[in-house]
Amino acid sequence: MDDDLSRVLTAVGPRLRALRQQRDTTLADLSTATGISVSTLSRLESGQRRPNLELLLPLARAHGVALDDLVGAPVTGDPRVHLRPITHHGMTMVPLTQRPGGLQAYKLVISASRRSQEPQLQTHEGYEWIYVLDGRLRLVLGDRDLVLSPGEAAEFDTRTPHWFGGVDGGSVEFLTLFGRQGERAHVRVQPAG
């Protein structure tokens, strides 16, 4: 086997263990999430089992990282993040995260030229956090009709019927974090003293 390939494969085990420990996940939890046995996971982490795509793909999915991150692939090409905005009905959505799974971050811009329309509430699985950057955001959430100003935030279960829009025809920019159902943001605060 090529020396470079051997080095890459040897480094996968410690990377897998570090990822699992950073996420405070047990081998049993990871086994349940991936369908890979606890003994195989343990042997992968210790270097006693050679990694292959059949094992690495479900592990990358479970950890919410790209396969390149698991194998330590070198960074290549242009390091800039190329954002690909999506515009639909006067609303522009810019994805800010590029990794599969886990929390997804977006910047949304609702233009002033967007026609005033009656809210059309929608529901879907997940949980959402919103932070207003500029303008005033109208958030219809169930039977509540709220107006958020810059610096204000809201969070809600997306199974609650909801709708976003600008206030009085003005434009609004806001950030949103979206997670699958049951996913919550974890805020860590250092103890005082």
C-alpha positions as a printed NumPy array, in Angstrom:
array([[  0.   ,   0.   ,   0.   ],
       [  1.187,   3.523,  -0.816],
       [  2.789,   5.299,   2.209],
       [  0.544,   8.383,   1.828],
       [ -2.605,   6.25 ,   1.725],
       [ -1.428,   4.273,   4.741],
       [ -0.844,   7.526,   6.69 ],
       [ -4.306,   8.834,   5.765],
       [ -6.022,   5.587,   6.806],
       [ -4.078,   5.425,  10.082],
       [ -5.2  ,   8.953,  11.001],
       [ -8.92 ,   8.176,  10.481],
       [ -9.335,   6.265,  13.765],
       [ -8.123,   9.055,  16.074],
       [-10.206,  11.552,  14.071],
       [-13.331,   9.42 ,  14.531],
       [-12.695,   9.065,  18.283],
       [-12.077,  12.826,  18.683],
       [-15.29 ,  13.67 ,  16.778],
       [-17.352,  11.281,  18.882],
       [-15.864,  12.591,  22.139],
       [-16.319,  16.248,  21.112],
       [-20.005,  15.501,  20.554],
       [-20.192,  13.626,  23.873],
       [-21.565,  10.553,  22.08 ],
       [-21.11 ,   6.971,  23.214],
       [-20.184,   4.109,  20.922],
       [-23.642,   2.644,  21.595],
       [-25.355,   5.909,  20.524],
       [-23.239,   6.063,  17.378],
       [-23.99 ,   2.406,  16.646],
       [-27.724,   3.116,  16.876],
       [-27.398,   6.149,  14.56 ],
       [-25.288,   4.38 ,  11.928],
       [-26.209,   0.699,  12.104],
       [-22.517,  -0.155,  12.582],
       [-21.78 ,  -2.491,  15.492],
       [-20.123,  -1.151,  18.649],
       [-17.198,  -3.56 ,  18.192],
       [-16.582,  -2.379,  14.604],
       [-16.721,   1.269,  15.72 ],
       [-14.272,   0.53 ,  18.543],
       [-11.879,  -1.264,  16.176],
       [-12.104,   1.625,  13.663],
       [-11.235,   4.159,  16.357],
       [ -8.324,   2.079,  17.674],
       [ -6.936,   1.45 ,  14.187],
       [ -7.539,  -2.306,  14.334],
       [-10.062,  -2.085,  11.456],
       [ -9.301,  -0.449,   8.131],
       [-11.91 ,   2.194,   7.184],
       [-13.83 ,   1.909,   3.917],
       [-16.593,   3.954,   2.26 ],
       [-19.309,   1.613,   3.508],
       [-18.311,   2.544,   7.083],
       [-17.212,   6.159,   6.583],
       [-20.318,   7.427,   4.755],
       [-22.794,   6.684,   7.597],
       [-20.276,   8.016,  10.135],
       [-19.882,  11.287,   8.208],
       [-23.683,  11.588,   8.049],
       [-24.107,  10.852,  11.762],
       [-21.448,  13.404,  12.743],
       [-22.741,  15.981,  10.226],
       [-19.339,  16.41 ,   8.567],
       [-18.053,  16.01 ,   5.038],
       [-16.247,  12.783,   4.185],
       [-13.134,  14.887,   3.501],
       [-13.118,  15.914,   7.171],
       [-13.038,  12.284,   8.306],
       [-10.086,  11.36 ,   6.133],
       [ -8.223,  14.662,   6.537],
       [ -8.24 ,  15.484,   2.836],
       [ -6.016,  18.443,   2.011],
       [ -7.678,  21.763,   1.27 ],
       [ -7.606,  22.38 ,  -2.442],
       [ -8.486,  25.198,  -4.75 ],
       [-10.162,  28.449,  -3.868],
       [-10.736,  28.841,  -0.092],
       [-13.564,  31.36 ,  -0.5  ],
       [-17.106,  30.28 ,   0.245],
       [-19.205,  30.776,  -2.871],
       [-22.704,  31.551,  -1.69 ],
       [-25.511,  30.662,  -4.077],
       [-28.545,  32.792,  -3.295],
       [-32.005,  31.512,  -4.181],
       [-34.661,  34.13 ,  -5.018],
       [-38.345,  33.278,  -5.052],
       [-41.371,  35.619,  -4.858],
       [-39.349,  38.632,  -3.662],
       [-37.459,  36.693,  -0.98 ],
       [-33.748,  35.897,  -1.315],
       [-32.3  ,  33.07 ,   0.754],
       [-28.52 ,  32.765,   1.095],
       [-27.278,  29.457,   2.598],
       [-24.471,  30.178,   5.074],
       [-23.615,  26.568,   5.912],
       [-22.342,  23.968,   3.5  ],
       [-22.163,  20.826,   5.601],
       [-24.828,  18.166,   5.352],
       [-27.144,  17.594,   8.291],
       [-27.241,  19.393,  11.608],
       [-28.209,  23.016,  12.037],
       [-28.39 ,  25.038,   8.834],
       [-27.854,  28.814,   8.761],
       [-29.368,  31.204,   6.203],
       [-29.554,  34.935,   5.589],
       [-32.948,  35.97 ,   4.229],
       [-33.755,  39.248,   2.529],
       [-37.333,  40.223,   1.786],
       [-37.261,  43.074,  -0.718],
       [-39.385,  46.201,  -0.491],
       [-40.606,  45.458,  -4.024],
       [-42.255,  42.242,  -2.86 ],
       [-45.989,  42.699,  -3.255],
       [-47.922,  42.904,  -0.048],
       [-49.709,  39.645,   0.294],
       [-51.971,  37.957,   2.729],
       [-49.935,  35.605,   4.951],
       [-50.005,  32.025,   3.745],
       [-49.024,  30.047,   6.799],
       [-47.007,  26.881,   6.378],
       [-45.823,  24.063,   8.617],
       [-43.002,  21.533,   8.397],
       [-40.823,  19.437,  10.69 ],
       [-38.064,  21.309,  12.486],
       [-37.15 ,  24.121,  14.834],
       [-36.182,  27.656,  13.803],
       [-34.367,  30.626,  15.318],
       [-34.609,  34.108,  13.766],
       [-32.498,  37.237,  14.377],
       [-33.421,  40.509,  12.629],
       [-30.488,  42.456,  11.142],
       [-32.234,  45.341,   9.349],
       [-35.8  ,  46.483,   8.745],
       [-38.863,  45.182,  10.559],
       [-39.998,  41.589,  10.219],
       [-43.613,  40.522,  10.489],
       [-43.821,  37.009,  11.898],
       [-47.222,  35.369,  11.933],
       [-46.951,  32.408,  14.279],
       [-50.15 ,  30.478,  14.835],
       [-52.702,  33.002,  16.089],
       [-50.001,  35.552,  17.023],
       [-48.976,  38.424,  14.723],
       [-45.577,  39.783,  15.816],
       [-43.288,  42.559,  14.569],
       [-39.567,  42.125,  15.235],
       [-37.104,  45.031,  14.967],
       [-33.304,  44.91 ,  14.452],
       [-31.611,  43.071,  17.297],
       [-34.722,  41.089,  18.234],
       [-34.904,  37.325,  18.012],
       [-37.567,  34.621,  18.027],
       [-37.535,  30.831,  18.165],
       [-40.306,  28.375,  17.408],
       [-41.279,  24.846,  16.479],
       [-41.951,  24.9  ,  12.718],
       [-44.908,  22.56 ,  13.147],
       [-46.666,  25.743,  14.342],
       [-48.174,  27.463,  11.261],
       [-45.913,  30.438,  10.39 ],
       [-45.173,  33.124,   7.781],
       [-42.561,  35.923,   7.325],
       [-42.922,  39.302,   5.646],
       [-41.734,  42.908,   5.731],
       [-43.703,  45.55 ,   7.617],
       [-45.526,  48.25 ,   5.596],
       [-43.867,  47.236,   2.337],
       [-40.324,  47.779,   3.697],
       [-37.41 ,  45.447,   3.117],
       [-36.073,  43.285,   5.922],
       [-32.897,  41.236,   6.44 ],
       [-32.63 ,  38.487,   9.002],
       [-30.615,  35.434,   9.931],
       [-32.224,  32.094,  10.574],
       [-30.952,  28.833,  12.008],
       [-32.977,  25.79 ,  11.121],
       [-32.68 ,  22.375,  12.709],
       [-34.459,  19.101,  12.266],
       [-37.164,  18.292,  14.785],
       [-35.734,  17.956,  18.269],
       [-32.483,  19.793,  17.451],
       [-31.838,  22.809,  19.612],
       [-29.026,  25.339,  19.696],
       [-26.651,  24.743,  22.59 ],
       [-25.436,  27.913,  24.27 ],
       [-22.409,  27.49 ,  26.482],
       [-21.738,  30.096,  29.14 ],
       [-18.586,  30.231,  31.249],
       [-19.216,  30.286,  34.99 ],
       [-18.715,  33.652,  36.663],
       [-15.637,  34.098,  38.772]])
